[in-house]
Amino acid sequence: MGASQAGCATAAALRRFGFDGQITMIGDEPHPPYSRPPLSKGVLTGSETADSVFLSSNEDIELLTGVAAVGLDRDSSRVRLDDGETIGYDGLVIATGASARRLSGKPSQEITLRTLDDAVYLRQSLDTISSVVVAGGGFLGMEIASSAVSLGKSVTVVDQNTPLAGRLGPLLSDLCLTAAADKGVKVLVSRAGVEIADDAPGQLQASDGTILAEADIVVTAVGDIPNTGWLRDSGLPLAGGVIIDDACQAAPGIVAAGDVVSLPGPGGRWVRSPHWSNALSQATIAAATLLGRQPDTQLGSAPSFFWTEVFGMRIRLAGQLPPVGEPTVLDGSIEERRALLMWPSPDPENAFGTVAAVNYPISAPKLTKLARHPHKH
């Protein structure tokens, strides 16, 4: 279930491992599967066309689009669909992803960027307005702000916390904020919360009603919510997502991958890490598990890989986020915004450090290798 990047990668891995049976992929969007990272970058700026994001199709996979799962009957091994039909399975892959979290209770009045249709709508909107407020200063929010300012729009970013600090740490987030200021972007931090004004959809306000920012449109980028509603009565373990073991198994004959999954985190909490590289690694493990193979790798056996492009800065990271402490500059210069940086692991039980390439030419495999062995440099 789920015509997502994780769903496609799992299907491809099943074929790669020799499975020659029927594979049916079901997605609730009308489009074939596509890659989401370009939506806030090239698609939003217009440097990439909307149809450039579609993933390579596999002709021996049956694809059903525009239909959503509404329930799972594990006793009969059938998925209930919103068109009234049911579909049976021998093995089930849950890759239903996540939906945009919203600030208001009025979805029709709130602009988000999660789907291809969202990106196309926002791109068209940017053609007709001159100012934008972005609620949320994470990767997505700052990428939207970067794309909007590159199109000549007046941009303000509002967040409860310092943008990107929770993901990139103080040094890299400061670099991004300085670059944003250089482009003319205003950044406001509202510890008192952020809301969309009920009577003025172009305004953001604090929880006490104080107006924080006003623009032609407000775009919210305040995280996402895993699409697990259809699993509520399935008996599968759910905690902020579908709970899986280290082989990506949720239950016998059922695996999950991508933005919909939850994994053990600090303090006994269940956490999600909805990133592209995690989805791909989970997909390969899930496919092997579903076929009764021993996965070549286990979850967490390799450093995670992340990237963002904001305000003329291309930042790629491998390892743990956020990096903690002062980095070692392996090459380049932080002041010149072109550097290869390394942080050791703050947790002695975790061998992975963090390595960041800021406008620095290095391949993803080499970056990951450095993060795996931070003490050798």
Disulfide bonds with the S-S distance in Angstrom:
none
